[in-house]
């Protein structure tokens, strides 16, 4: 168990709150485990369809039901850099499976959209809902009941959370997540940000901006900043779904291929046919969730996981709250400086000691639960390593460095970059919201300024471009919640808000929408709930209302007479133009069923 008394207390609270739902989940998992998968119980016609396209050797193995069969769920497409490397993974996995005496089949594909492509575009309104679509798509692939374990190929924002929900829905199957790795480093992040802000001010043109963006996002692999995609990879490793050392090895390298082969063989070794049966739903428990949150705080991770982790936990019968997340943030120090929390990227983070060093620091300080099950076995200590390539092409795991190889990127537990983690909950007469403070300077933790209220991102941008935002301001962007338009990210607002802040104004953002996983230097109270469409207090805000955001006290307050504020009629908005086009009309039922942000904003567990 973790030695830290506060970590233990929060973990026990989650266990107690989840007792009934977790017991029900585990009962269902046991029933599924008893029932299958057993290919021999399929009819001859069922089974023949299941291996019709296989080679002779694999057909013989599957017809006898003597060997484990690994189902591959892939998010491959060749438009997105993070997922393009997965094109050749299935063949590599099939070969490794045969070497291990098993079979591997692609069970199905799932959609993978990129928030970097859709930021500020109509397609962004589908982004959050794609998580639940991915979970359902993966479930269809696995529903054939041909498989003894599953390998999940996914990296980015909603893809990994959706795949985790699917893996826990099929929690009787072992689940190994296999990443593709980050692209090699491109343009320095500070330079990229500088050019973005110059463009927002009209000082450089589109050609200069596109050139900078192309030099930043320039090769196969995950974007190198520490947004949701790379937070996903950290989570999968610290929560035990990756094999040790897998997260941040570049694609197309011998070590990347060696890790993929090893992950395949490990997935086959932990099926019910062997002696190390590790069903995903048993492995993933309350301690695992708390470990993931501690890793998220220690690295200044993505705000999106205040939604995703709640939905992921719910899939396993675990009831997590924003209060749990915020209280952990208060006791977990920030140990990593990776953009947007610093100038370095994830490749520099890995070179400085990476996850192995970070896990070692957190274990030795008593912050992590070491007594957890992972796909690698018992205990998290096996993840405190540095992966290398052996001369024979296999993976060599050396102990993680005892000291940071770059103290500007990775700190020690005893001398952290700051004493608390990156994510906090705000509460007050405007409702509940989340703020990421790891990239915000301490002097901006408190903002008190008049509101300027907008119903769309474009309304704000038009006002800014017309010179109408030269003031201290809390920019209120409402009717962005999951029920309104699908809770898009509002990352397009970051450059102009940064410009205002750099001009000396006191600036903050308040919204019932999301911000990018790369939430940066401007204080942003996001995921506000209840949302405007549900008549939340944000719908009663007016231009000029004084708003106080206090990230130290954890409060979010409108400084208006209580009776006057309560008497206001909530604003309404014409959302008709956001209900069609780019496929949005297909998601009307999703918007109607979506749950609150603090409950995971899910259509599955609304």
Secondary structure, 3 states (H helix, E strand, C coil): CCCCHHHHHHHHHHHHHCHHHHHHHHHHHHHHHHHCCCHHHCCHHHHHHHHCCCCHHHHHHHHHCCCCEEEEEECCCCCCHHHHHHHHHHHHHHHHHHHCCCEEEEEEECCCCCHHHHCCCHHHHHHHHHHHHHHHHHHHHHCCCCCCEEEEECCCHHHHHHHHHHHHHCCCCEEEEECCCECCCCCCHHHHHHHHHHHHCCCCCHHHHHHHHHHHCCCCCECCCCCHHHHHHHHHHHCCCCCCCCCCCCCCCHHHHHHHHHHHHHHHHCCCCCCCCCCHHHHCCHHHHHHHHHHHHHHCCCCCHHHHHHHHHHHCCCCCCHHHHHHHHHHCCECECCCCCCCCCHHHHHHCCHHHHHHHHHHHCCCCCCCCEECCEECCHHHCEEEEECCCCCEEEEECCCCCCCCCCECCCCCCCECCCCEEEEEECCEEEEEECCCCCHHHCEEEEEEEEECCHHHHHHHHHCCCCCCCEEEEECCCCCCCCCCCECHHHHHHHHHHHHCCCCEEEEECCECCCCCCCCEEEEEEECCHHHCCHHHHCCCCCEEEEECCCCEEEECCCHHHHHHCCCCCCCCHHHCCCCCHHHHHHHHHHCCCHHHCCCCCCC
